[in-house]
């Protein structure tokens, strides 16, 4: 059966038009439907309104020039094969026309029927091949472009925008969009760089009758498609009004195509992409393969970004863990050296104090208190070591939990009263049923929570302990009106080595271990612990839940030492003991700045015993004012102080001296932070020398003497 062809002839010469018509009428190979137009504009208008298989184009038209006719026709109808007709037998012109885009060049005076039909067939075939090659090249370039972008780009927004742009351009579609699947909701991707669109209203819900929901569920039901590759769904037979019109540019569509985007080997997809055409069409196998390739490419990019984000998060976690470890070691050094400083210092001088005197009792009291603090710090460190190595065990026996709470509250009331904090114990029931657990460890939990509550509650504040039984659980809460916890800090309060204040200017002592130990003890008992706080300066509530039943699943083991938590408190009204006078620092005025009162008293005793006149202050800002008096021969300053640390203090002193053209005051840094880094930092800050705690009397005095001797001689 002859092939039916729609042929358009643009020819203004009637004789030439009749000749072409005669040749086409003589063949049985094709069944031509010839349409003639005499002007280029008329022919181009026909092209835009009708299907044309081949265009026979005369170059010499009344409304065009020979050089512009073909370029204009190609621009207006690039997909139509064009055969140029000319009265001129010019080889160079023929070559130029073919190079410009014509499929053939025929001289009218030499045309015969076979030649014309053969030229028409070849023109159509070559144009089809050319179009296919151009489409293939366009798709290949698009795949290469999205692949390069997926490798180098870390912005999902940019990748998604390019993905939509490439698919719509290459396949001549009208619009496209991506719906991200978030917790069973399809959320429109808004074009931002962020992949989190939780604030956007959902366009559809997984499980409804919308198109994205249907194709995802269809894919999930298909066993052969349980992989992480995308799957394309043609929607020409689907009522497209069921596609949620979240993007205005989608408009009304006659045909749609959707793709499930997978990023991992699982049934739940990352999202669904949708592209639409306003004209009805069926997508070819090559077009579907193209969409699959580019969709899988962006899915790979998303997976890569997720993996990199996870890796960065893990690296940051490791960095934070190392940082916390370093901060913990520095804090551990400080916390251990501070009480040790008082113990060693008073041990050196106690032989010079007359037994039985108030001075002797004060010295023994300071040694005793700081020894207990030291023991507690060591015990907490050992507890953490046992937790990390899995050797932390419980010794179980029945005891009254309510009585234990009462006992701990009574013992902590002295500390609370000394600070001016009101401590109350609220019990909703007098039920004293026995609880099976490790009494010593539960006491440690209560002591730690109460100690923290009192420590972080200012004078005039309130701490309340409540014990209730709810169903199968016993609930113990410790509520305070203290400094509170910042919202961003709440998730970390039970982590090992974590402290909300970790700088050397921190106001409160401690190593950041207590709450981590509390959590571990409670969980070993089958319970849980939580922390709540409305925010900074709004108090906090720590709640412990313990199972109110026989806990046969608890781990048995040997008993461990139970220690509470205590704070270093200034010895109100303490006096400096009578000293055996020496003369190495005779007639020297020395300023001592340290926020720890026992340390101040100890240094004052040692220095005055050497003949020096000593002024002590626990306030660094007051120390700065005193240093400006120019009455002192030497400054001895602690490093770790609240509000203004030692580094900042000496920096202010040095700046003031330079501003007033004064000689530098000799200064010694005294710190419980050890290590070369702290020594170097102290010297860079402006200190002349550095002395580590615990304070060794003779070595400390020799350091002061050596510094004064050096500065005096210069």
C-alpha positions as CSV (number, residue, x, y, z in Angstrom):
1,X,0.0,0.0,0.0
2,X,1.5,3.4,-1.0
3,X,2.8,5.5,1.9
4,X,0.7,8.6,2.5
5,X,2.8,11.8,2.8
6,X,1.8,15.4,3.5
7,X,4.0,17.5,1.3
8,X,4.1,21.3,1.4
9,X,5.4,23.2,-1.7
10,X,6.3,26.8,-1.3
11,X,6.7,28.0,-4.9
12,X,5.5,31.3,-6.5
13,X,6.1,30.1,-10.2
14,X,3.0,28.3,-11.5
15,X,4.9,26.3,-14.2
16,X,7.4,25.0,-11.7
17,X,4.6,24.1,-9.3
18,X,2.7,22.2,-12.0
19,X,5.9,20.3,-12.9
20,X,6.4,19.2,-9.3
21,X,2.8,18.1,-9.1
22,X,3.1,16.0,-12.3
23,X,6.2,14.2,-11.0
24,X,4.5,13.4,-7.7
25,X,1.4,12.1,-9.6
26,X,3.4,9.6,-11.7
27,X,4.6,7.4,-8.8
28,X,2.9,4.5,-7.1
29,X,5.5,4.4,-4.2
30,X,3.9,7.2,-2.3
31,X,0.5,8.7,-2.0
32,X,1.3,12.4,-1.8
33,X,-1.1,15.1,-0.5
34,X,0.4,18.2,-2.0
35,X,-0.3,21.6,-0.6
36,X,1.0,24.7,-2.4
37,X,1.7,28.2,-1.0
38,X,3.2,31.0,-3.1
39,X,4.7,33.1,-0.3
40,X,7.1,32.1,2.5
41,X,4.9,33.7,5.2
42,X,1.9,31.7,4.0
43,X,3.9,28.5,4.0
44,X,5.2,29.0,7.5
45,X,1.7,29.7,8.7
46,X,0.5,26.4,7.2
47,X,3.4,24.6,9.0
48,X,2.4,25.8,12.4
49,X,-1.2,24.7,11.9
50,X,-0.8,21.4,10.0
51,X,1.3,18.2,10.0
52,X,3.9,18.3,7.2
53,X,6.1,15.3,6.4
54,X,8.4,17.2,4.0
55,X,8.8,20.8,2.8
56,X,9.8,21.6,-0.8
57,X,11.1,25.1,-0.6
58,X,11.9,27.5,-3.5
59,X,14.6,30.0,-2.7
60,X,13.4,32.8,-4.9
61,X,10.2,33.9,-3.2
62,X,8.6,37.4,-3.4
63,X,8.6,38.0,0.3
64,X,12.1,36.7,1.0
65,X,15.7,36.7,-0.3
66,X,17.6,33.8,-1.5
67,X,20.0,33.9,1.5
68,X,17.3,34.3,4.2
69,X,14.6,31.9,3.0
70,X,16.1,28.6,4.3
71,X,17.3,30.0,7.7
72,X,13.9,31.5,8.4
73,X,12.1,28.2,7.5
74,X,14.5,26.2,9.7
75,X,14.0,28.6,12.6
76,X,10.2,28.4,12.4
77,X,10.0,24.6,11.8
78,X,13.3,22.9,12.9
79,X,11.8,19.4,12.9
80,X,10.5,19.4,9.3
81,X,12.8,17.9,6.6
82,X,13.4,20.6,3.9
83,X,14.4,20.0,0.2
84,X,15.6,23.2,-1.5
85,X,14.4,23.8,-5.0
86,X,16.4,26.3,-7.2
87,X,16.5,27.3,-10.9
88,X,20.3,27.7,-10.5
89,X,22.7,24.8,-11.0
90,X,25.3,25.9,-8.5
91,X,27.4,23.3,-6.6
92,X,28.7,25.8,-4.0
93,X,25.2,27.0,-3.3
94,X,24.0,23.4,-2.9
95,X,26.7,22.6,-0.4
96,X,26.0,25.8,1.5
97,X,22.3,25.0,1.8
98,X,22.9,21.4,3.0
99,X,25.4,22.8,5.6
100,X,22.7,25.2,6.8
101,X,20.3,22.4,7.4
102,X,18.6,21.4,4.2
103,X,18.2,17.7,3.6
104,X,18.8,18.0,-0.2
105,X,19.2,20.5,-3.0
106,X,17.5,20.0,-6.4
107,X,17.9,22.0,-9.6
108,X,14.4,22.4,-11.1
109,X,15.6,21.9,-14.7
110,X,17.1,18.5,-13.9
111,X,14.3,17.0,-11.7
112,X,12.7,13.7,-12.7
113,X,10.1,11.6,-11.0
114,X,12.5,9.0,-9.5
115,X,14.9,11.6,-8.3
116,X,12.2,13.6,-6.6
117,X,10.6,10.6,-4.8
118,X,14.1,9.3,-3.8
119,X,15.1,12.7,-2.5
120,X,11.8,13.0,-0.5
121,X,12.3,9.6,1.1
122,X,15.9,10.2,1.9
123,X,15.1,13.6,3.3
124,X,12.5,12.1,5.7
125,X,14.8,9.3,6.8
126,X,17.8,11.6,7.3
127,X,15.7,14.0,9.3
128,X,14.4,11.3,11.5
129,X,17.9,10.1,12.2
130,X,19.1,13.6,12.8
131,X,16.2,14.3,15.2
132,X,16.9,11.0,17.1
133,X,20.7,11.8,17.3
134,X,19.9,15.4,18.5
135,X,17.5,14.0,21.1
136,X,20.0,11.4,22.2
137,X,22.7,14.0,22.4
138,X,20.4,16.3,24.4
139,X,19.6,13.5,26.8
140,X,23.2,12.4,27.1
141,X,24.3,16.0,27.8
142,X,21.5,16.4,30.4
143,X,22.5,13.2,32.1
144,X,26.1,14.3,32.1
145,X,25.2,17.7,33.5
146,X,23.0,16.3,36.3
147,X,25.7,13.7,37.1
148,X,28.5,16.4,37.3
149,X,26.2,18.5,39.5
150,X,25.3,15.5,41.7
151,X,29.0,14.8,42.3
152,X,30.1,18.4,43.0
153,X,27.0,20.1,44.4
154,X,26.0,19.8,48.0
155,X,22.9,21.9,47.8
156,X,19.8,19.7,47.3
157,X,17.8,22.8,46.2
158,X,20.2,23.4,43.3
159,X,20.2,19.8,42.2
160,X,16.4,19.5,42.4
161,X,15.9,22.7,40.4
162,X,18.3,21.5,37.7
163,X,16.5,18.1,37.6
164,X,13.1,19.7,37.0
165,X,14.6,22.1,34.4
166,X,16.4,19.4,32.5
167,X,13.5,16.9,32.3
168,X,11.0,19.6,31.2
169,X,13.4,21.0,28.6
170,X,14.6,17.7,27.1
171,X,11.1,16.2,26.9
172,X,9.3,19.4,26.0
173,X,7.0,19.3,29.0
174,X,5.2,22.2,30.6
175,X,6.1,22.0,34.2
176,X,7.3,19.7,37.0
177,X,7.5,19.5,40.8
178,X,8.8,17.3,43.6
179,X,6.8,16.1,46.6
180,X,8.9,15.0,49.5
181,X,7.6,12.2,51.6
182,X,7.8,13.2,55.3
183,X,6.3,11.1,58.0
184,X,3.5,9.7,55.6
185,X,2.8,13.2,54.2
186,X,3.7,14.5,50.8
187,X,5.2,17.9,51.2
188,X,5.8,20.2,48.2
189,X,9.4,21.0,47.7
190,X,9.4,24.8,47.8
191,X,12.7,25.4,46.0
192,X,14.8,26.2,49.1
193,X,18.1,24.6,49.7
194,X,16.8,22.8,52.7
195,X,15.4,19.4,52.3
196,X,13.3,20.0,55.5
197,X,9.9,21.1,54.5
198,X,8.1,20.2,57.7
199,X,6.5,23.7,58.0
200,X,4.8,23.4,54.6
201,X,1.2,22.2,54.5
202,X,1.0,18.6,53.1
203,X,-0.2,18.3,49.5
204,X,-1.3,14.6,50.0
205,X,-1.2,11.8,52.6
206,X,0.1,8.4,52.0
207,X,-3.0,6.2,51.9
208,X,-5.4,8.6,50.3
209,X,-6.6,8.4,46.7
210,X,-4.2,11.0,45.3
211,X,-1.9,10.0,42.5
212,X,1.4,10.2,44.5
213,X,-0.2,8.0,47.2
214,X,-1.4,5.5,44.6
215,X,1.8,5.1,42.8
216,X,3.9,4.7,46.0
217,X,1.5,2.0,47.3
218,X,1.5,0.3,43.9
219,X,5.3,0.2,43.9
220,X,5.4,-1.1,47.5
221,X,3.0,-3.9,46.6
222,X,5.1,-5.0,43.6
223,X,7.7,-7.5,44.9
224,X,9.8,-7.3,41.8
225,X,10.3,-3.6,42.4
226,X,11.6,-3.8,46.0
227,X,14.9,-2.0,45.2
228,X,16.2,1.5,45.4
229,X,15.8,2.3,41.7
230,X,13.2,4.8,40.5
231,X,10.1,3.7,38.7
232,X,8.2,5.7,36.1
233,X,4.4,5.8,35.9
234,X,2.7,7.2,32.8
235,X,-0.5,8.9,33.7
236,X,-2.3,9.6,30.4
237,X,-5.1,7.2,31.4
238,X,-5.3,8.5,34.9
239,X,-7.6,11.4,36.0
240,X,-5.0,14.0,36.6
241,X,-7.2,16.1,38.8
242,X,-6.1,13.6,41.5
243,X,-2.6,15.0,41.4
244,X,-2.4,17.7,44.2
245,X,-2.0,21.0,42.4
246,X,0.4,22.5,44.9
247,X,2.3,24.4,42.2
248,X,0.4,26.9,40.1
249,X,2.6,26.4,37.1
250,X,1.2,22.8,36.7
251,X,-2.0,24.2,35.4
252,X,-4.3,21.8,33.6
253,X,-2.6,18.9,32.0
254,X,-3.6,16.3,29.4
255,X,-0.7,13.9,30.1
256,X,1.5,13.3,33.2
257,X,4.4,11.2,34.1
258,X,5.5,10.5,37.7
259,X,8.6,8.9,39.2
260,X,9.1,7.4,42.7
261,X,12.4,8.6,44.0
262,X,14.3,6.1,46.1
263,X,17.5,6.9,48.0
264,X,18.0,3.7,50.0
265,X,17.3,0.0,49.7
266,X,14.0,0.2,51.4
267,X,10.3,0.4,50.5
268,X,9.8,4.0,51.8
269,X,10.7,6.4,49.0
270,X,12.3,9.8,49.4
271,X,9.6,11.4,47.4
272,X,7.7,11.6,44.1
273,X,8.4,13.8,41.1
274,X,5.7,14.7,38.6
275,X,5.9,16.3,35.1
276,X,3.0,17.3,32.9
277,X,2.2,18.1,29.3
278,X,-0.7,20.2,28.1
279,X,-1.0,18.0,25.0
280,X,-1.9,14.3,25.0
281,X,1.1,12.1,24.3
282,X,2.6,8.7,25.0
283,X,6.2,8.7,26.3
284,X,8.6,6.5,24.4
285,X,10.8,3.9,25.9
286,X,13.8,6.1,25.4
287,X,12.1,9.0,27.2
288,X,11.1,6.8,30.1
289,X,14.7,5.5,30.4
290,X,15.9,9.1,30.4
291,X,13.7,10.0,33.3
292,X,14.8,6.9,35.2
293,X,18.5,7.7,34.7
294,X,18.3,11.3,35.8
295,X,16.0,10.4,38.7
296,X,18.4,7.7,39.9
297,X,21.2,10.2,39.6
298,X,19.6,12.8,41.9
299,X,18.6,9.9,44.2
300,X,22.3,8.9,44.4
301,X,23.2,12.5,45.0
302,X,20.7,12.7,47.9
303,X,22.0,9.5,49.3
304,X,25.6,10.8,49.1
305,X,24.6,14.0,50.8
306,X,22.9,12.1,53.5
307,X,26.0,9.9,54.0
308,X,28.3,12.9,54.0
309,X,26.0,14.7,56.5
310,X,26.0,11.6,58.7
311,X,29.8,11.3,58.4
312,X,30.2,15.0,59.3
313,X,27.8,14.5,62.2
314,X,29.9,11.6,63.4
315,X,33.1,13.5,63.0
316,X,31.6,16.4,65.0
317,X,30.5,14.0,67.6
318,X,34.0,12.6,67.9
319,X,35.5,16.1,68.0
320,X,33.0,17.0,70.7
321,X,33.8,13.9,72.6
322,X,37.6,14.7,72.4
323,X,36.9,18.2,73.4
324,X,34.8,17.1,76.3
325,X,37.5,14.6,77.3
326,X,40.1,17.4,77.2
327,X,37.9,19.7,79.2
328,X,37.1,16.9,81.6
329,X,40.9,16.2,82.2
330,X,41.5,19.9,82.7
331,X,38.6,20.1,85.1
332,X,39.6,16.9,86.9
333,X,43.1,18.4,87.4
334,X,41.6,21.6,88.7
335,X,39.0,19.9,91.0
336,X,41.6,17.5,92.4
337,X,44.3,20.1,92.9
338,X,42.0,22.7,94.6
339,X,41.2,20.6,97.8
340,X,44.6,19.1,97.7
341,X,46.1,22.6,97.8
342,X,44.3,23.3,101.1
343,X,45.3,19.8,102.5
344,X,49.0,20.1,101.6
345,X,49.2,23.8,102.6
346,X,47.7,23.4,106.1
347,X,49.7,20.1,106.6
348,X,52.9,22.1,106.1
349,X,52.0,24.8,108.7
350,X,49.9,22.8,111.3
351,X,53.1,22.0,113.2
352,X,53.6,25.7,113.9
353,X,50.1,26.2,115.4
354,X,49.5,25.6,119.1
355,X,47.2,22.6,119.6
356,X,43.8,23.3,121.2
357,X,43.6,26.8,119.8
358,X,40.8,28.0,117.4
359,X,43.5,28.3,114.7
360,X,44.4,24.7,115.2
361,X,40.8,23.6,115.0
362,X,40.2,25.7,111.8
363,X,43.2,24.1,110.2
364,X,42.0,20.6,111.0
365,X,38.5,21.4,109.8
366,X,39.8,22.7,106.5
367,X,41.9,19.6,106.0
368,X,39.0,17.3,106.9
369,X,36.5,19.0,104.6
370,X,38.8,19.1,101.6
371,X,39.9,15.5,102.2
372,X,36.2,14.5,102.0
373,X,35.8,16.5,98.8
374,X,38.9,14.8,97.4
375,X,37.5,11.3,98.3
376,X,34.2,12.2,96.6
377,X,35.9,13.3,93.4
378,X,38.0,10.1,93.3
379,X,34.9,8.0,93.9
380,X,33.0,9.6,91.1
381,X,35.9,9.1,88.7
382,X,36.1,5.4,89.7
383,X,32.3,5.1,89.3
384,X,32.6,6.4,85.7
385,X,35.4,4.0,85.0
386,X,33.3,1.1,86.3
387,X,30.4,2.3,84.1
388,X,32.5,2.5,81.0
389,X,34.1,-0.9,81.6
390,X,30.7,-2.5,82.5
391,X,31.8,-3.3,86.1
392,X,29.4,-1.1,87.9
393,X,27.1,-3.4,89.9
394,X,24.5,-3.2,92.6
395,X,24.1,-4.9,96.0
396,X,20.3,-5.5,96.5
397,X,18.4,-5.7,99.7
398,X,14.9,-4.6,100.9
399,X,14.7,-1.1,102.4
400,X,12.2,1.7,103.0
401,X,12.6,4.2,100.1
402,X,10.5,6.8,101.8
403,X,12.6,6.6,105.0
404,X,15.8,6.9,102.8
405,X,14.4,10.1,101.2
406,X,13.6,11.5,104.6
407,X,17.1,10.7,105.8
408,X,18.9,12.4,102.9
409,X,16.7,15.5,103.1
410,X,17.5,15.9,106.8
411,X,21.2,15.5,106.2
412,X,21.2,18.0,103.4
413,X,19.1,20.6,105.4
414,X,22.2,21.8,107.1
415,X,23.8,22.7,103.8
416,X,20.6,24.3,102.5
417,X,20.2,26.4,105.7
418,X,23.9,27.6,105.5
419,X,23.2,28.9,102.0
420,X,19.8,30.4,102.9
421,X,17.9,28.0,100.7
422,X,14.5,26.6,101.9
423,X,14.4,22.8,101.7
424,X,11.1,20.9,102.1
425,X,10.0,17.3,101.8
426,X,6.5,16.5,100.5
427,X,5.2,13.0,100.9
428,X,1.7,12.2,99.6
429,X,1.5,8.9,101.4
430,X,2.8,7.3,104.7
431,X,3.2,4.0,102.9
432,X,6.5,2.5,103.9
433,X,6.5,-0.6,101.9
434,X,10.0,-2.1,101.3
435,X,11.8,-1.5,98.1
436,X,14.3,-4.0,96.7
437,X,17.4,-2.1,95.5
438,X,20.9,-0.9,96.4
439,X,20.2,1.5,99.2
440,X,23.7,3.0,99.1
441,X,23.4,3.8,95.4
442,X,19.9,5.2,95.7
443,X,21.2,7.4,98.5
444,X,23.9,8.5,96.1
445,X,21.3,9.4,93.5
446,X,19.2,11.5,96.0
447,X,22.3,13.1,97.5
448,X,23.6,14.2,94.0
449,X,20.2,15.6,92.9
450,X,19.7,17.5,96.1
451,X,23.3,18.8,96.2
452,X,22.9,20.1,92.7
453,X,19.6,21.7,93.4
454,X,21.0,23.5,96.5
455,X,24.2,24.4,94.7
456,X,22.4,26.0,91.8
457,X,19.7,27.8,93.8
458,X,20.5,31.3,95.1
459,X,19.9,32.5,98.6
460,X,16.2,32.8,99.3
461,X,15.3,30.1,96.8
462,X,13.3,26.9,97.4
463,X,14.1,23.2,96.9
464,X,11.2,20.7,97.2
465,X,11.4,16.9,97.2
466,X,8.3,15.0,96.4
467,X,7.7,11.2,96.7
468,X,4.6,9.6,95.2
469,X,3.5,6.2,94.1
470,X,1.7,6.0,90.8
471,X,0.6,2.5,89.6
472,X,3.7,0.3,89.4
473,X,6.2,3.2,89.7
474,X,7.6,5.2,92.5
475,X,8.3,8.8,91.5
476,X,10.8,11.0,93.3
477,X,11.2,14.6,92.1
478,X,13.6,17.3,93.1
479,X,12.4,20.8,92.1
480,X,14.3,24.0,92.6
481,X,13.9,27.7,91.8
482,X,17.5,28.1,90.8
483,X,19.5,29.0,87.7
484,X,17.6,26.6,85.4
485,X,18.8,25.0,82.2
486,X,18.9,26.4,78.7
487,X,16.7,24.5,76.3
488,X,19.6,23.6,74.0
489,X,21.5,22.1,77.0
490,X,18.7,19.8,78.3
491,X,19.4,16.9,76.0
492,X,23.0,16.7,77.3
493,X,22.6,17.0,81.1
494,X,23.0,13.3,81.6
495,X,26.0,12.8,79.3
496,X,29.4,11.9,80.8
497,X,31.9,14.8,81.1
498,X,29.3,17.4,80.0
499,X,28.9,20.7,81.8
500,X,26.9,23.7,80.8
501,X,29.8,25.8,82.0
502,X,33.1,24.5,80.8
503,X,35.4,27.5,80.8
504,X,37.8,28.5,83.4
505,X,35.4,31.3,84.4
506,X,32.7,28.8,85.4
507,X,30.9,29.7,88.6
508,X,30.2,26.3,90.0
509,X,32.7,23.5,90.7
510,X,32.3,19.8,89.7
511,X,33.4,17.4,87.0
512,X,30.2,16.8,85.1
513,X,30.0,13.2,86.2
514,X,27.3,13.2,88.9
515,X,24.2,13.2,86.7
516,X,25.7,10.6,84.4
517,X,26.2,8.3,87.3
518,X,22.6,9.1,88.5
519,X,21.2,8.0,85.2
520,X,23.2,4.8,85.2
521,X,22.2,3.8,88.7
522,X,18.5,4.5,88.1
523,X,18.5,2.5,84.8
524,X,20.3,-0.4,86.5
525,X,17.3,-0.4,88.9
526,X,14.9,-0.7,85.9
527,X,13.9,3.0,86.2
528,X,14.5,6.2,84.3
529,X,15.3,9.8,85.1
530,X,14.4,13.1,83.4
531,X,15.3,16.8,83.5
532,X,12.9,19.6,82.8
533,X,13.4,23.3,82.9
534,X,11.4,26.3,81.4
535,X,14.8,28.0,80.7
536,X,17.6,30.0,82.3
537,X,16.8,31.4,85.7
538,X,13.5,29.6,85.9
539,X,14.5,26.6,88.0
540,X,14.6,22.9,87.1
541,X,12.9,19.6,88.0
542,X,14.7,16.3,88.1
543,X,12.4,13.3,88.4
544,X,13.4,9.6,89.1
545,X,11.0,6.8,88.3
546,X,11.7,3.4,90.0
547,X,9.6,0.3,89.5
548,X,7.4,-0.4,92.6
549,X,7.8,-4.2,92.4
550,X,10.2,-7.0,93.2
551,X,13.1,-6.4,90.8
552,X,14.3,-9.8,90.1
553,X,15.9,-8.7,86.8
554,X,18.3,-6.3,88.6
555,X,22.0,-7.1,88.3
556,X,23.5,-8.6,91.5
557,X,27.0,-7.8,92.6
558,X,29.3,-6.6,95.3
559,X,28.5,-3.4,97.1
560,X,30.3,-0.2,96.2
561,X,31.2,2.9,98.2
562,X,28.3,5.4,98.4
563,X,29.3,9.0,98.5
564,X,27.2,12.1,98.2
565,X,28.0,15.4,96.8
566,X,29.2,18.5,98.7
567,X,30.4,21.9,97.9
568,X,33.4,23.9,99.0
569,X,32.1,26.6,101.4
570,X,34.0,29.5,102.8
571,X,34.9,29.2,106.5
572,X,32.9,32.1,107.8
573,X,34.8,34.2,110.4
574,X,38.0,32.0,110.2
575,X,41.1,33.6,111.5
576,X,44.7,33.3,110.3
577,X,46.7,31.3,112.9
578,X,49.7,32.7,114.7
579,X,52.8,32.4,112.6
580,X,56.4,31.7,113.2
581,X,58.0,34.8,111.7
582,X,60.7,34.5,109.0
583,X,62.2,37.3,107.0
584,X,62.5,36.3,103.3
585,X,59.7,38.7,102.4
586,X,60.2,41.4,105.0
587,X,58.8,44.8,104.1
588,X,57.1,43.4,100.9
589,X,53.5,44.2,100.1
590,X,51.8,41.4,98.3
591,X,48.2,41.3,96.7
592,X,46.5,37.9,96.6
593,X,43.4,37.3,94.4
594,X,41.6,34.0,94.7
595,X,37.9,33.2,94.8
596,X,38.5,30.3,97.2
597,X,38.6,31.5,100.8
598,X,40.6,28.7,102.3
599,X,43.3,29.2,99.6
600,X,43.3,32.9,100.4
601,X,43.8,32.2,104.1
602,X,46.5,29.7,103.4
603,X,48.5,32.0,101.1
604,X,48.1,34.9,103.6
605,X,49.5,32.7,106.4
606,X,52.5,31.5,104.4
607,X,53.4,35.0,103.0
608,X,52.9,36.8,106.4
609,X,55.0,34.1,108.1
610,X,57.8,35.3,105.8
611,X,57.4,38.9,106.9
612,X,55.3,40.2,104.0
613,X,52.3,42.4,104.4
614,X,49.4,40.7,102.6
615,X,46.1,42.0,101.2
616,X,43.6,39.2,100.1
617,X,40.5,39.5,98.0
618,X,38.1,36.9,96.5
619,X,36.8,39.4,94.0
620,X,38.9,39.8,90.8
621,X,37.4,43.2,89.9
622,X,38.4,44.5,93.4
623,X,41.8,43.0,92.9
624,X,42.2,45.1,89.7
625,X,41.3,48.3,91.7
626,X,43.8,47.4,94.4
627,X,46.5,46.7,91.8
628,X,46.0,50.3,90.5
629,X,47.1,51.7,93.9
630,X,50.7,51.0,93.2
631,X,51.3,50.0,96.8
632,X,52.2,46.3,96.0
633,X,55.4,44.7,95.2
634,X,53.8,41.5,93.7
635,X,50.5,40.2,92.6
636,X,49.5,36.5,93.2
637,X,46.4,35.6,91.3
638,X,44.3,32.4,90.7
639,X,43.4,31.6,87.1
640,X,40.0,29.9,87.4
641,X,37.7,32.6,88.8
642,X,34.1,33.5,87.9
643,X,33.2,36.8,86.2
644,X,36.9,37.7,85.5
645,X,39.5,35.0,85.2
646,X,43.2,35.4,86.0
647,X,44.1,35.9,82.3
648,X,41.7,38.7,81.9
649,X,42.7,40.3,85.2
650,X,46.4,40.5,84.3
651,X,45.5,41.7,80.8
652,X,43.5,44.6,82.4
653,X,46.4,45.4,84.8
654,X,49.0,45.4,81.9
655,X,46.8,47.6,79.7
656,X,46.3,50.0,82.5
657,X,50.1,50.2,83.2
658,X,50.8,50.8,79.5
659,X,48.2,53.5,79.3
660,X,49.6,55.3,82.3
661,X,53.3,54.7,81.4
662,X,53.9,52.7,84.6
663,X,56.4,49.8,85.3
664,X,54.8,46.3,85.3
665,X,53.7,44.9,88.6
666,X,55.5,41.5,89.1
667,X,52.7,38.8,88.9
668,X,52.5,35.1,89.6
669,X,49.7,32.9,88.2
670,X,48.4,30.4,90.7
671,X,46.2,27.7,89.2
672,X,44.9,24.2,89.6
673,X,45.1,23.8,85.8
674,X,48.4,22.0,85.1
675,X,50.3,21.5,81.8
676,X,52.6,23.4,79.6
677,X,49.8,25.0,77.6
678,X,48.5,26.7,80.7
679,X,52.0,27.9,81.7
680,X,52.6,29.3,78.2
681,X,49.2,31.0,78.2
682,X,49.8,32.5,81.6
683,X,53.1,34.1,80.4
684,X,51.5,35.3,77.1
685,X,48.7,36.9,79.1
686,X,51.2,39.0,81.2
687,X,52.2,36.9,84.2
688,X,55.9,36.7,85.0
689,X,55.8,33.3,86.5
690,X,53.4,30.4,87.2
691,X,52.9,28.1,90.2
692,X,50.6,25.1,90.2
693,X,48.4,23.9,93.0
694,X,48.7,22.2,95.5
695,X,50.7,24.9,97.1
696,X,54.1,23.7,98.4
697,X,55.1,26.3,101.0
698,X,58.9,26.5,100.4
699,X,58.6,26.3,96.6
700,X,55.9,28.9,96.5
701,X,57.9,31.3,98.7
702,X,61.0,30.7,96.6
703,X,59.1,31.5,93.5
704,X,57.9,34.8,95.0
705,X,61.4,35.7,96.3
706,X,63.0,34.9,92.9
707,X,60.6,37.0,91.0
708,X,61.0,40.0,93.4
709,X,64.7,39.6,93.3
710,X,64.8,39.6,89.5
711,X,62.5,42.6,89.1
712,X,64.2,44.5,91.9
713,X,67.6,44.0,90.3
714,X,66.4,45.1,86.9
